[in-house]
Amino acid sequence: MARNFNELRTKMSPERRERNAQRVKEALEAMPLEELREARELTQTQLAQVLNISQGAVSKVERRADMYISTLRSYVRAMGGDVQIRAVFPEGEVLINQFEDLARPKEDTAKAS
Amino acid sequence: MARNFNELRTKMSPERRERNAQRVKEALEAMPLEELREARELTQTQLAQVLNISQGAVSKVERRADMYISTLRSYVRAMGGDVQIRAVFPEGEVLINQFEDLARPKEDTAKAS
């Protein structure tokens, strides 16, 4: 059976939830993909080699305002990380694990080189 | 200029990062979309009404292994939440804010009713 948000909530005191939320806020930077790549000290060309696509295709992905979750995951995995998707509600948040085993074929990540 | 992961890391002590990671782990449940909807105590029919699509289209979204980020966001917003996307690396995590202003037209969320 589905767990109820109230059940999730009662696992932590309000003070603790507030503290956690504050800490996560302090800890996390927000950035677009291009900036993330630069923070990882990778060039488009290096990422293109890992993904086996052209540099232009990497550039195109970075300029997209929307993409398949699998495409995003391939891009982030190529940088050595992984994608985590959360649904955030006023009452709390959950991880969405429906997409976790996706590894999109490279020809779908962008136009192949 | 892009922020470097080392800079991000030095903002917190290793002990504090470890504590935060542990707390987030304790706090978060992971589930697929269907289970999330049930935890929100919503039926497919109710969600379909909010999204202005058919109940069958909601069912189809819930069975997908991949979808556009905008589609996922529409679905979660219809439940009163929002989607947060993180890139997770051994050295830390960042929010990816490239997709945040997406509100996919309802006809793209699934086949319209």
Backbone of each chain as ProteinMPNN parsed JSONL, in Angstrom:
{"seq_chain_A": "MARNFNELRTKMSPERRERNAQRVKEALEAMPLEELREARELTQTQLAQVLNISQGAVSKVERRADMYISTLRSYVRAMGGDVQIRAVFPEGEVLINQFEDLARPKEDTAKAS", "coords_chain_A": {"N_chain_A": [[0.833, -1.208, 0.0], [0.306, 2.288, -0.505], [2.419, 4.69, 0.997], [1.559, 7.202, 3.278], [1.738, 10.763, 3.316], [1.565, 11.892, 5.804], [2.46, 9.876, 7.463], [5.136, 9.803, 6.655], [5.96, 12.245, 7.548], [5.738, 12.111, 10.345], [7.96, 10.833, 11.121], [9.977, 12.567, 11.681], [10.722, 15.319, 13.828], [9.199, 18.609, 13.759], [11.113, 20.611, 14.182], [13.443, 19.333, 13.47], [13.0, 18.809, 10.784], [12.906, 21.37, 9.752], [15.499, 22.225, 10.3], [16.964, 20.482, 8.71], [16.051, 21.22, 6.158], [17.007, 23.816, 6.02], [19.734, 23.363, 6.103], [20.179, 21.91, 3.754], [19.577, 23.861, 1.935], [21.623, 25.712, 2.398], [23.71, 24.196, 1.511], [23.468, 23.613, -1.202], [24.206, 24.548, -4.493], [22.756, 26.108, -7.333], [22.557, 25.565, -10.802], [22.782, 25.818, -14.418], [23.227, 23.239, -16.975], [25.53, 23.744, -18.552], [27.14, 25.314, -16.9], [27.515, 23.58, -14.823], [29.055, 21.618, -16.086], [31.37, 23.128, -16.519], [32.1, 23.601, -13.893], [32.837, 21.071, -13.262], [35.123, 21.016, -14.556], [35.362, 20.237, -17.236], [35.496, 20.119, -20.803], [33.311, 20.814, -23.614], [34.149, 19.231, -25.698], [35.542, 17.15, -24.447], [33.441, 15.939, -23.043], [31.86, 15.217, -25.177], [33.413, 13.23, -26.303], [33.251, 11.191, -24.363], [30.516, 10.622, -24.509], [30.334, 9.826, -27.052], [29.42, 11.461, -29.12], [29.081, 14.44, -31.195], [30.882, 17.537, -30.586], [29.257, 19.672, -31.113], [26.768, 18.585, -30.691], [26.75, 18.227, -27.945], [26.805, 20.884, -27.162], [24.301, 21.623, -28.099], [22.566, 20.139, -26.464], [23.08, 21.423, -24.067], [21.84, 23.813, -24.449], [19.191, 23.321, -24.454], [15.833, 23.716, -23.329], [14.24, 21.769, -22.47], [14.178, 18.236, -22.109], [14.466, 14.635, -22.571], [14.378, 12.635, -19.633], [16.177, 10.547, -19.64], [18.12, 11.481, -21.4], [19.2, 13.634, -20.027], [20.228, 12.209, -17.872], [22.196, 10.626, -19.103], [23.985, 12.624, -19.889], [24.785, 13.713, -17.408], [25.861, 11.463, -16.188], [28.028, 11.045, -17.833], [29.704, 12.949, -16.886], [30.488, 11.842, -14.587], [28.657, 11.663, -12.563], [25.309, 11.304, -11.181], [21.764, 11.493, -11.815], [19.294, 12.771, -9.699], [15.936, 12.731, -8.929], [13.463, 14.608, -7.431], [10.258, 14.897, -5.918], [8.787, 17.662, -4.642], [6.951, 18.761, -1.969], [4.889, 20.913, 0.074], [4.574, 19.48, 2.404], [6.676, 17.742, 2.52], [9.323, 15.799, 0.925], [9.883, 13.415, -1.739], [11.846, 10.867, -3.27], [11.779, 10.216, -6.714], [11.743, 7.25, -8.219], [11.312, 6.069, -10.613], [12.668, 6.206, -12.983], [15.209, 5.31, -12.856], [16.806, 3.277, -13.941], [17.401, 3.93, -16.451], [19.368, 4.157, -19.305], [20.076, 5.955, -21.768], [20.312, 5.203, -25.237], [23.151, 6.22, -27.123], [22.652, 7.508, -29.54], [20.297, 8.755, -29.132], [20.77, 10.708, -27.332], [21.619, 13.014, -28.473], [22.05, 14.355, -31.753], [24.015, 12.036, -33.376], [27.586, 12.029, -33.851]], "CA_chain_A": [[0.0, 0.0, 0.0], [1.05, 3.539, -0.586], [2.632, 5.381, 2.256], [0.901, 8.496, 3.374], [2.682, 11.821, 3.671], [1.534, 12.092, 7.254], [3.387, 8.886, 8.032], [6.508, 10.236, 6.384], [6.245, 13.413, 8.369], [5.864, 11.833, 11.774], [9.272, 10.267, 11.418], [10.882, 13.624, 12.14], [10.115, 16.465, 14.504], [9.188, 19.816, 12.922], [12.392, 21.308, 14.344], [14.458, 18.621, 12.708], [12.735, 19.024, 9.353], [13.296, 22.752, 9.454], [16.952, 22.267, 10.339], [17.443, 19.798, 7.508], [15.74, 22.041, 4.984], [17.932, 24.948, 6.05], [21.082, 22.882, 5.77], [20.223, 21.577, 2.337], [19.591, 25.144, 1.234], [22.977, 26.256, 2.513], [24.705, 23.348, 0.871], [23.281, 23.395, -2.628], [24.269, 25.571, -5.527], [21.9, 25.802, -8.488], [23.187, 26.012, -12.048], [22.406, 25.079, -15.63], [24.15, 22.159, -17.342], [26.822, 24.237, -19.04], [27.915, 25.764, -15.75], [27.886, 22.363, -14.095], [30.192, 21.029, -16.806], [32.556, 23.945, -16.252], [32.471, 23.346, -12.496], [33.502, 19.763, -13.275], [36.362, 21.248, -15.312], [35.317, 19.461, -18.478], [35.114, 20.862, -21.999], [32.3, 20.155, -24.445], [34.837, 18.217, -26.506], [35.796, 15.984, -23.59], [32.152, 15.286, -22.774], [31.444, 14.629, -26.45], [34.162, 11.976, -26.473], [32.67, 10.183, -23.457], [29.172, 10.272, -24.986], [30.467, 9.41, -28.447], [28.656, 12.36, -29.988], [29.905, 15.584, -31.589], [30.918, 18.688, -29.665], [28.068, 20.475, -31.411], [25.609, 17.936, -30.077], [26.818, 18.56, -26.513], [26.39, 22.284, -27.087], [22.855, 21.671, -28.321], [21.923, 19.644, -25.235], [23.222, 22.441, -23.007], [20.959, 24.959, -24.716], [17.795, 22.899, -24.435], [15.002, 24.056, -22.177], [13.509, 20.558, -22.112], [14.772, 17.03, -22.695], [14.106, 13.394, -21.901], [15.118, 12.356, -18.403], [17.288, 9.668, -19.997], [19.161, 12.298, -22.029], [19.842, 14.348, -18.923], [21.002, 11.241, -17.085], [23.41, 10.281, -19.874], [24.881, 13.782, -19.833], [25.348, 13.834, -16.055], [26.712, 10.284, -15.966], [29.276, 11.257, -18.577], [30.547, 13.798, -16.032], [30.853, 11.08, -13.393], [27.631, 11.777, -11.527], [24.02, 10.719, -11.532], [20.639, 12.409, -11.651], [18.313, 12.428, -8.675], [14.721, 13.517, -9.149], [12.617, 14.677, -6.244], [8.991, 15.623, -5.919], [8.84, 18.486, -3.438], [5.647, 19.262, -1.526], [5.0, 21.634, 1.342], [4.602, 18.527, 3.52], [7.877, 16.925, 2.494], [9.738, 15.419, -0.414], [10.176, 12.005, -1.994], [12.612, 10.565, -4.477], [11.041, 9.501, -7.752], [12.709, 6.239, -8.668], [10.728, 5.395, -11.775], [13.494, 6.379, -14.183], [16.607, 5.168, -12.444], [17.604, 2.323, -14.704], [17.513, 4.393, -17.828], [20.632, 4.574, -19.904], [19.607, 6.216, -23.12], [21.291, 4.937, -26.301], [23.835, 7.48, -27.414], [22.1, 8.213, -30.7], [19.159, 9.537, -28.696], [21.211, 11.799, -26.466], [21.613, 14.144, -29.404], [22.462, 13.834, -33.034], [25.325, 11.38, -33.306], [28.596, 12.692, -34.672]], "C_chain_A": [[0.866, 1.256, 0.0], [1.241, 4.131, 0.809], [2.023, 6.767, 2.184], [1.921, 9.548, 3.789], [2.705, 12.072, 5.17], [2.457, 11.112, 7.965], [4.828, 9.321, 7.844], [6.893, 11.351, 7.346], [6.517, 13.075, 9.826], [7.197, 11.205, 12.135], [10.251, 11.319, 11.95], [10.1, 14.716, 12.856], [10.12, 17.655, 13.558], [10.521, 20.559, 12.987], [13.465, 20.649, 13.475], [14.249, 18.822, 11.211], [13.189, 20.397, 8.912], [14.824, 22.869, 9.367], [17.527, 21.625, 9.079], [17.23, 20.653, 6.268], [16.715, 23.206, 4.889], [19.332, 24.508, 5.621], [21.212, 22.542, 4.303], [20.321, 22.855, 1.521], [20.992, 25.764, 1.254], [23.953, 25.496, 1.634], [24.636, 23.383, -0.645], [23.4, 24.655, -3.485], [23.326, 25.15, -6.644], [22.553, 26.361, -9.744], [22.63, 25.244, -13.236], [23.509, 24.083, -15.998], [25.53, 22.66, -17.777], [27.732, 24.637, -17.871], [28.381, 24.579, -14.901], [29.09, 21.69, -14.763], [31.477, 21.802, -16.52], [33.044, 23.756, -14.817], [33.172, 21.997, -12.357], [34.821, 19.828, -14.047], [36.47, 20.336, -16.535], [34.941, 20.397, -19.627], [33.997, 20.108, -22.721], [32.935, 19.015, -25.239], [35.122, 16.953, -25.685], [34.504, 15.205, -23.333], [31.649, 14.573, -24.038], [32.145, 13.288, -26.676], [33.573, 10.861, -25.608], [31.325, 9.701, -23.997], [29.175, 9.731, -26.414], [29.51, 10.171, -29.373], [29.561, 13.547, -30.341], [29.878, 16.684, -30.52], [29.677, 19.547, -29.869], [26.807, 19.904, -30.769], [25.573, 18.201, -28.571], [26.331, 19.987, -26.306], [24.873, 22.409, -27.198], [22.083, 21.199, -27.072], [21.944, 20.732, -24.166], [22.291, 23.63, -23.217], [19.484, 24.592, -24.658], [17.076, 23.312, -23.159], [14.205, 22.85, -21.699], [14.208, 19.37, -22.756], [14.227, 15.813, -21.983], [14.979, 13.218, -20.662], [16.335, 11.488, -18.718], [18.441, 10.441, -20.642], [19.948, 13.06, -20.965], [20.736, 13.405, -18.126], [22.288, 10.845, -17.805], [24.453, 11.389, -19.775], [25.576, 13.856, -18.47], [26.252, 12.644, -15.732], [28.041, 10.424, -16.69], [30.241, 12.15, -17.802], [30.926, 13.075, -14.74], [29.836, 11.157, -12.265], [26.388, 10.997, -11.875], [22.926, 11.747, -11.243], [19.72, 11.876, -10.56], [17.108, 13.337, -8.852], [13.845, 13.44, -7.911], [11.307, 15.367, -6.557], [8.92, 16.338, -4.578], [7.454, 19.046, -3.15], [5.843, 20.056, -0.241], [5.166, 20.676, 2.523], [5.865, 17.682, 3.556], [8.27, 16.575, 1.074], [9.993, 13.921, -0.516], [11.064, 11.906, -3.224], [11.7, 9.854, -5.453], [12.012, 8.526, -8.402], [12.226, 5.466, -9.899], [11.688, 5.328, -12.968], [14.943, 5.956, -13.967], [17.437, 4.21, -13.266], [17.755, 2.707, -16.167], [18.955, 4.672, -18.196], [20.335, 4.731, -21.385], [20.687, 5.885, -24.148], [21.883, 6.259, -26.791], [23.235, 8.229, -28.593], [20.868, 9.042, -30.334], [19.552, 10.72, -27.829], [21.218, 13.095, -27.244], [21.984, 13.544, -30.747], [23.865, 13.245, -32.937], [26.32, 12.096, -34.219], [28.873, 11.878, -35.926]], "O_chain_A": [[2.01, 1.251, 0.456], [0.358, 4.078, 1.664], [1.993, 7.402, 1.13], [2.86, 9.254, 4.529], [3.741, 12.421, 5.735], [3.139, 11.459, 8.929], [5.643, 9.22, 8.761], [8.002, 11.386, 7.88], [7.393, 13.659, 10.464], [7.528, 11.062, 13.312], [11.241, 10.978, 12.597], [8.949, 14.994, 12.518], [10.949, 17.718, 12.65], [11.002, 21.074, 11.977], [14.276, 21.321, 12.838], [15.212, 18.984, 10.46], [13.778, 20.567, 7.844], [15.36, 23.527, 8.475], [18.452, 22.154, 8.462], [18.125, 20.789, 5.433], [17.191, 23.541, 3.804], [20.015, 25.204, 4.87], [22.226, 22.844, 3.675], [21.057, 22.921, 0.537], [21.472, 26.274, 0.242], [24.895, 26.066, 1.084], [25.656, 23.198, -1.31], [22.77, 25.678, -3.218], [23.124, 23.957, -6.872], [23.041, 27.491, -9.751], [22.074, 24.157, -13.082], [24.587, 24.088, -15.403], [26.557, 22.082, -17.42], [28.927, 24.338, -17.86], [29.48, 24.578, -14.345], [30.022, 21.252, -14.089], [32.535, 21.211, -16.305], [34.247, 23.751, -14.556], [33.991, 21.798, -11.459], [35.537, 18.834, -14.172], [37.517, 19.755, -16.818], [34.172, 21.341, -19.449], [33.766, 18.925, -22.474], [32.324, 17.963, -25.426], [34.962, 15.834, -26.173], [34.48, 13.976, -23.398], [31.09, 13.478, -23.972], [31.545, 12.337, -27.177], [33.415, 9.729, -26.064], [31.026, 8.508, -23.947], [28.161, 9.245, -26.915], [28.89, 9.602, -30.271], [30.68, 13.645, -29.838], [28.981, 16.744, -29.679], [29.116, 20.083, -28.913], [25.908, 20.638, -30.36], [24.502, 18.378, -27.99], [25.549, 20.266, -25.397], [24.245, 23.195, -26.488], [21.078, 21.797, -26.688], [20.962, 20.939, -23.453], [21.989, 24.366, -22.277], [18.621, 25.459, -24.797], [17.634, 23.262, -22.063], [13.568, 22.9, -20.646], [14.772, 19.499, -23.843], [13.604, 15.925, -20.927], [16.151, 13.597, -20.644], [17.401, 11.672, -18.13], [19.606, 10.092, -20.45], [21.177, 13.124, -20.995], [21.855, 13.756, -17.753], [23.346, 10.742, -17.184], [25.643, 11.129, -19.601], [26.791, 14.037, -18.387], [27.285, 12.8, -15.08], [29.07, 9.962, -16.196], [31.449, 12.113, -18.032], [31.614, 13.644, -13.892], [30.126, 10.759, -11.136], [26.405, 10.134, -12.753], [23.137, 12.727, -10.528], [19.411, 10.685, -10.511], [17.242, 14.559, -8.917], [13.529, 12.36, -7.413], [11.254, 16.301, -7.356], [8.982, 15.713, -3.52], [6.86, 19.724, -3.989], [6.847, 19.889, 0.451], [5.812, 21.008, 3.517], [6.1, 16.973, 4.534], [7.621, 17.009, 0.122], [10.277, 13.251, 0.477], [11.027, 12.766, -4.105], [10.927, 8.98, -5.059], [12.978, 8.928, -9.051], [12.681, 4.356, -10.175], [11.529, 4.488, -13.853], [15.802, 6.22, -14.808], [18.663, 4.321, -13.287], [18.181, 1.908, -17.001], [19.671, 5.354, -17.463], [20.343, 3.764, -22.147], [21.85, 6.243, -23.96], [21.195, 7.278, -26.861], [23.3, 9.457, -28.642], [20.438, 9.908, -31.096], [18.753, 11.632, -27.616], [20.861, 14.15, -26.718], [22.207, 12.338, -30.85], [24.789, 13.904, -32.462], [25.939, 12.69, -35.227], [29.698, 12.273, -36.749]]}, "seq_chain_B": "MARNFNELRTKMSPERRERNAQRVKEALEAMPLEELREARELTQTQLAQVLNISQGAVSKVERRADMYISTLRSYVRAMGGDVQIRAVFPEGEVLINQFEDLARPKEDTAKAS", "coords_chain_B": {"N_chain_B": [[32.11, 33.298, -13.771], [32.43, 29.741, -13.676], [31.614, 27.929, -10.725], [33.782, 26.046, -8.752], [33.957, 22.606, -7.76], [35.509, 22.154, -5.555], [35.46, 24.581, -4.242], [32.757, 24.631, -3.52], [32.734, 22.553, -1.737], [34.38, 23.357, 0.381], [32.805, 24.954, 1.851], [31.519, 23.567, 3.817], [32.236, 21.491, 6.635], [33.738, 18.187, 6.581], [32.498, 16.488, 8.423], [30.054, 17.698, 8.753], [28.974, 17.53, 6.212], [28.696, 14.782, 5.95], [26.866, 14.247, 7.976], [24.656, 15.637, 7.039], [24.127, 14.213, 4.678], [23.433, 11.754, 5.705], [21.132, 12.426, 7.107], [19.405, 13.263, 5.099], [19.079, 10.884, 3.781], [17.752, 9.365, 5.723], [15.386, 10.748, 5.752], [14.093, 10.602, 3.278], [11.775, 8.952, 1.242], [11.584, 6.652, -1.465], [9.861, 6.309, -4.499], [7.765, 5.2, -7.26], [5.839, 7.1, -9.722], [3.091, 6.419, -9.65], [2.73, 5.403, -7.092], [3.394, 7.614, -5.624], [1.286, 9.32, -6.295], [-0.78, 7.904, -5.061], [0.037, 8.134, -2.429], [-0.43, 10.78, -2.116], [-3.054, 10.682, -1.978], [-4.745, 10.815, -4.211], [-6.768, 10.085, -7.061], [-6.377, 8.571, -10.341], [-8.305, 9.654, -11.976], [-8.951, 12.074, -10.726], [-6.521, 13.437, -10.998], [-6.367, 13.507, -13.741], [-8.424, 15.269, -14.306], [-7.404, 17.698, -13.304], [-5.217, 18.02, -15.007], [-6.453, 18.138, -17.351], [-6.671, 16.012, -19.135], [-7.281, 12.622, -20.287], [-8.265, 9.891, -18.094], [-7.006, 7.568, -18.877], [-4.751, 8.552, -20.106], [-3.31, 9.568, -17.974], [-2.748, 7.186, -16.69], [-1.072, 6.074, -18.568], [1.145, 7.792, -18.524], [2.067, 7.147, -15.989], [3.083, 4.641, -16.38], [5.28, 4.946, -17.911], [8.74, 4.577, -18.695], [10.391, 6.556, -19.314], [10.391, 10.063, -19.894], [9.643, 13.45, -21.001], [11.136, 16.093, -19.148], [9.475, 18.227, -18.689], [6.958, 17.065, -18.874], [6.927, 15.375, -16.667], [7.119, 17.354, -14.717], [4.679, 18.728, -15.046], [2.908, 16.737, -14.25], [3.617, 16.335, -11.543], [3.205, 18.885, -10.531], [0.476, 19.029, -10.822], [-0.299, 17.548, -8.698], [0.183, 19.237, -6.685], [2.795, 19.768, -6.051], [6.325, 20.224, -6.806], [8.989, 19.615, -9.159], [12.296, 18.714, -8.436], [15.525, 18.716, -9.616], [18.542, 17.083, -9.263], [22.071, 16.94, -9.665], [24.191, 14.471, -8.743], [27.247, 13.936, -7.284], [30.228, 12.199, -6.205], [31.643, 14.121, -4.824], [29.799, 15.98, -4.049], [26.58, 17.68, -4.391], [24.509, 19.364, -6.825], [21.862, 21.606, -7.648], [20.042, 21.383, -10.637], [19.069, 23.897, -12.58], [18.089, 24.431, -15.049], [15.692, 23.804, -16.206], [13.567, 24.883, -14.956], [11.499, 26.698, -15.487], [9.713, 25.494, -17.058], [6.554, 24.742, -18.279], [4.777, 22.472, -19.468], [2.687, 22.395, -22.316], [-0.645, 21.207, -22.072], [-1.457, 19.347, -23.988], [0.808, 18.025, -24.654], [1.504, 16.572, -22.476], [0.317, 14.155, -22.382], [-1.716, 12.118, -24.461], [-4.409, 14.109, -25.318], [-7.668, 14.218, -23.86]], "CA_chain_B": [[32.861, 32.062, -13.973], [31.826, 28.567, -13.031], [32.145, 27.586, -9.426], [34.494, 24.779, -8.725], [33.43, 21.736, -6.711], [36.308, 22.331, -4.342], [34.907, 25.74, -3.54], [31.495, 24.235, -2.901], [33.015, 21.642, -0.635], [35.006, 24.012, 1.534], [31.793, 25.665, 2.635], [31.078, 22.717, 4.92], [33.189, 20.51, 7.147], [33.393, 16.808, 6.185], [31.552, 15.943, 9.406], [28.742, 18.269, 8.51], [28.458, 16.957, 4.965], [28.317, 13.392, 6.242], [25.657, 14.325, 8.795], [23.562, 16.037, 6.145], [23.826, 13.116, 3.754], [22.757, 10.745, 6.503], [19.788, 12.904, 7.442], [18.587, 13.246, 3.892], [18.795, 9.477, 3.545], [16.717, 8.971, 6.682], [14.14, 11.477, 5.549], [13.466, 10.449, 1.971], [11.249, 7.71, 0.691], [11.668, 6.603, -2.924], [8.701, 5.615, -5.068], [7.383, 5.591, -8.624], [4.791, 8.13, -9.783], [1.779, 5.904, -9.243], [2.722, 5.296, -5.634], [3.381, 8.993, -5.134], [-0.094, 9.791, -6.426], [-1.582, 7.264, -4.014], [0.438, 8.751, -1.155], [-1.095, 12.094, -2.089], [-4.484, 10.377, -1.871], [-5.419, 11.26, -5.429], [-7.03, 9.044, -8.057], [-6.008, 8.943, -11.716], [-9.381, 10.496, -12.508], [-8.789, 13.425, -10.174], [-5.341, 14.035, -11.61], [-6.735, 13.742, -15.137], [-9.233, 16.496, -14.349], [-6.509, 18.854, -13.12], [-4.359, 18.139, -16.189], [-7.335, 18.228, -18.513], [-6.425, 14.887, -20.033], [-8.11, 11.473, -19.908], [-7.728, 9.006, -17.047], [-6.1, 6.643, -19.548], [-3.491, 9.257, -20.377], [-2.584, 9.588, -16.694], [-2.261, 5.819, -16.498], [0.032, 5.878, -19.513], [2.298, 8.522, -17.98], [2.577, 6.432, -14.815], [3.766, 3.41, -16.787], [6.438, 5.254, -18.748], [10.084, 4.468, -18.119], [11.123, 7.761, -19.705], [9.494, 11.127, -20.354], [10.221, 14.786, -20.957], [11.148, 16.719, -17.83], [8.287, 19.087, -18.612], [5.808, 16.187, -18.632], [7.027, 14.999, -15.257], [6.816, 18.53, -13.887], [3.23, 18.959, -15.115], [2.262, 15.698, -13.45], [3.864, 16.588, -10.113], [2.526, 20.138, -10.183], [-0.961, 18.747, -10.714], [-0.499, 17.003, -7.353], [0.459, 20.289, -5.705], [4.22, 19.838, -5.728], [7.18, 20.61, -7.918], [10.095, 18.695, -9.399], [13.634, 19.24, -8.215], [16.485, 17.823, -10.254], [19.887, 17.249, -8.735], [23.193, 16.143, -10.162], [24.849, 13.967, -7.542], [28.613, 13.467, -7.494], [30.858, 11.817, -4.936], [32.136, 15.314, -4.135], [28.718, 16.859, -3.621], [25.482, 17.749, -5.35], [24.031, 20.685, -7.221], [20.554, 21.661, -8.288], [20.064, 21.782, -12.045], [17.94, 24.839, -12.682], [17.909, 24.765, -16.464], [14.364, 23.403, -16.696], [12.596, 25.227, -13.917], [10.353, 27.496, -15.914], [8.917, 24.723, -18.01], [5.195, 24.287, -17.993], [4.467, 21.86, -20.756], [1.283, 22.49, -22.728], [-1.304, 19.971, -21.634], [-1.579, 18.352, -25.058], [2.038, 17.26, -24.738], [1.68, 15.755, -21.281], [-0.132, 12.84, -22.832], [-2.78, 12.364, -25.423], [-5.528, 14.838, -24.724], [-8.909, 13.436, -23.835]], "C_chain_B": [[32.2, 30.918, -13.215], [32.449, 28.348, -11.659], [32.737, 26.192, -9.48], [33.947, 23.924, -7.581], [34.215, 21.864, -5.417], [35.82, 23.516, -3.53], [33.623, 25.366, -2.818], [31.762, 23.423, -1.649], [33.537, 22.35, 0.599], [34.009, 24.795, 2.373], [31.325, 24.854, 3.84], [32.197, 21.788, 5.358], [32.775, 19.115, 6.673], [32.358, 16.199, 7.132], [30.134, 16.432, 9.104], [28.137, 17.706, 7.232], [27.942, 15.54, 5.195], [26.998, 13.359, 7.013], [24.459, 14.668, 7.921], [23.139, 14.889, 5.243], [23.029, 12.045, 4.489], [21.314, 11.164, 6.794], [18.861, 12.894, 6.244], [18.162, 11.808, 3.603], [17.67, 8.998, 4.468], [15.356, 9.545, 6.301], [13.389, 11.051, 4.292], [12.998, 9.036, 1.659], [11.416, 7.782, -0.827], [10.49, 5.802, -3.459], [8.485, 6.032, -6.515], [6.184, 6.543, -8.578], [3.432, 7.632, -9.281], [1.656, 5.861, -7.718], [2.7, 6.682, -4.992], [1.968, 9.57, -5.192], [-0.973, 9.204, -5.326], [-1.246, 7.832, -2.631], [-0.183, 10.14, -1.003], [-2.615, 11.937, -2.003], [-5.296, 10.967, -3.021], [-5.655, 10.058, -6.343], [-6.523, 9.52, -9.419], [-7.051, 9.881, -12.301], [-9.266, 11.932, -12.004], [-7.619, 14.157, -10.833], [-5.633, 14.386, -13.073], [-7.545, 15.032, -15.266], [-8.358, 17.738, -14.231], [-5.694, 19.09, -14.393], [-5.153, 18.327, -17.476], [-6.975, 17.204, -19.592], [-7.304, 13.722, -19.564], [-7.453, 10.676, -18.779], [-6.722, 8.037, -17.668], [-4.738, 7.266, -19.829], [-2.649, 9.363, -19.107], [-1.958, 8.219, -16.442], [-1.028, 5.556, -17.363], [1.305, 6.58, -19.009], [2.929, 7.722, -16.828], [3.333, 5.162, -15.186], [5.017, 3.672, -17.618], [7.754, 5.099, -17.99], [10.922, 5.702, -18.451], [10.101, 8.809, -20.134], [10.245, 12.448, -20.359], [10.134, 15.326, -19.527], [9.891, 17.574, -17.644], [7.021, 18.271, -18.327], [5.761, 15.767, -17.166], [6.627, 16.173, -14.364], [5.313, 18.83, -13.886], [2.479, 17.986, -14.207], [2.405, 16.001, -11.952], [3.189, 17.882, -9.67], [1.025, 19.929, -10.024], [-1.293, 18.135, -9.353], [-0.18, 18.031, -6.273], [1.916, 20.409, -5.307], [5.029, 20.417, -6.862], [8.33, 19.602, -8.013], [11.411, 19.415, -9.134], [14.619, 18.224, -8.787], [17.882, 18.122, -9.731], [20.877, 16.406, -9.517], [24.012, 15.771, -8.938], [26.211, 13.399, -7.911], [29.202, 13.025, -6.157], [31.284, 13.046, -4.124], [31.028, 16.233, -3.641], [27.6, 16.872, -4.643], [25.098, 19.187, -5.656], [22.61, 20.539, -7.773], [20.752, 22.038, -9.741], [18.831, 22.637, -12.288], [17.637, 25.251, -14.123], [16.466, 24.598, -16.935], [13.233, 23.969, -15.853], [11.386, 26.014, -14.375], [9.468, 26.779, -16.93], [7.522, 24.483, -17.473], [4.67, 23.771, -19.316], [2.992, 22.031, -21.082], [0.603, 21.152, -22.486], [-1.39, 18.924, -22.738], [-0.303, 17.532, -25.226], [2.25, 16.349, -23.538], [1.324, 14.31, -21.586], [-1.192, 13.145, -23.884], [-3.959, 13.045, -24.744], [-6.8, 13.989, -24.795], [-9.865, 13.94, -24.901]], "O_chain_B": [[31.495, 31.133, -12.229], [33.646, 28.554, -11.46], [32.241, 25.298, -10.166], [33.523, 24.455, -6.554], [33.669, 21.706, -4.325], [35.77, 23.471, -2.301], [33.417, 25.73, -1.66], [31.094, 23.59, -0.629], [33.188, 21.995, 1.725], [34.328, 25.244, 3.474], [30.784, 25.421, 4.79], [33.009, 21.351, 4.542], [31.6, 18.881, 6.394], [31.455, 15.484, 6.699], [29.162, 15.682, 9.189], [26.937, 17.436, 7.171], [26.885, 15.158, 4.692], [26.125, 12.538, 6.732], [23.39, 14.071, 8.045], [21.95, 14.626, 5.066], [22.065, 11.497, 3.952], [20.395, 10.347, 6.732], [17.681, 12.56, 6.356], [17.018, 11.554, 3.225], [16.75, 8.307, 4.03], [14.318, 8.915, 6.502], [12.161, 11.134, 4.255], [13.742, 8.065, 1.8], [11.39, 8.87, -1.402], [10.162, 4.74, -2.931], [8.96, 7.082, -6.947], [5.592, 6.76, -7.52], [2.721, 8.346, -8.573], [0.632, 6.227, -7.142], [2.072, 6.892, -3.954], [1.515, 10.225, -4.253], [-1.8, 9.899, -4.735], [-2.12, 7.989, -1.778], [-0.427, 10.605, 0.11], [-3.358, 12.918, -1.961], [-6.372, 11.534, -2.829], [-4.845, 9.133, -6.392], [-6.273, 10.708, -9.624], [-6.712, 10.804, -13.042], [-9.46, 12.883, -12.761], [-7.717, 15.334, -11.179], [-5.203, 15.425, -13.573], [-7.372, 15.791, -16.22], [-8.544, 18.71, -14.963], [-5.506, 20.234, -14.808], [-4.602, 18.631, -18.534], [-6.978, 17.499, -20.787], [-7.994, 13.835, -18.551], [-6.249, 10.777, -18.544], [-5.702, 7.721, -17.055], [-3.709, 6.59, -19.794], [-1.423, 9.26, -19.157], [-0.801, 8.11, -16.039], [-0.077, 4.902, -16.937], [2.399, 6.018, -19.068], [4.151, 7.633, -16.709], [4.134, 4.662, -14.397], [5.73, 2.74, -17.989], [7.862, 5.443, -16.813], [12.025, 5.87, -17.932], [9.054, 8.464, -20.682], [11.336, 12.562, -19.799], [9.18, 15.048, -18.799], [9.323, 17.624, -16.553], [6.123, 18.733, -17.624], [4.714, 15.799, -16.519], [5.895, 16.008, -13.387], [4.744, 19.149, -12.842], [1.547, 18.362, -13.497], [1.435, 15.931, -11.198], [2.663, 17.964, -8.56], [0.384, 20.573, -9.194], [-2.438, 18.196, -8.906], [-0.263, 17.73, -5.082], [2.239, 21.082, -4.328], [4.481, 21.032, -7.776], [8.6, 18.848, -7.079], [11.614, 20.558, -9.546], [14.553, 17.033, -8.483], [18.342, 19.263, -9.755], [20.562, 15.305, -9.969], [24.469, 16.637, -8.192], [26.318, 12.499, -8.743], [28.723, 13.434, -5.099], [31.286, 13.016, -2.893], [31.294, 17.17, -2.888], [27.658, 16.16, -5.646], [25.329, 20.098, -4.86], [22.225, 19.491, -8.29], [21.549, 22.925, -10.048], [17.699, 22.159, -12.211], [17.012, 26.282, -14.374], [16.066, 25.181, -17.942], [12.076, 23.581, -16.014], [10.35, 25.995, -13.711], [8.6, 27.378, -17.565], [7.351, 24.062, -16.329], [4.187, 24.526, -20.16], [2.138, 21.832, -20.218], [1.204, 20.094, -22.673], [-1.396, 17.727, -22.449], [-0.317, 16.477, -25.859], [3.088, 15.449, -23.583], [1.961, 13.376, -21.099], [-1.51, 14.305, -24.148], [-4.438, 12.588, -23.706], [-6.963, 13.155, -25.686], [-10.968, 13.411, -25.042]]}, "name": "protein", "num_of_chains": 2, "seq": "MARNFNELRTKMSPERRERNAQRVKEALEAMPLEELREARELTQTQLAQVLNISQGAVSKVERRADMYISTLRSYVRAMGGDVQIRAVFPEGEVLINQFEDLARPKEDTAKASMARNFNELRTKMSPERRERNAQRVKEALEAMPLEELREARELTQTQLAQVLNISQGAVSKVERRADMYISTLRSYVRAMGGDVQIRAVFPEGEVLINQFEDLARPKEDTAKAS"}
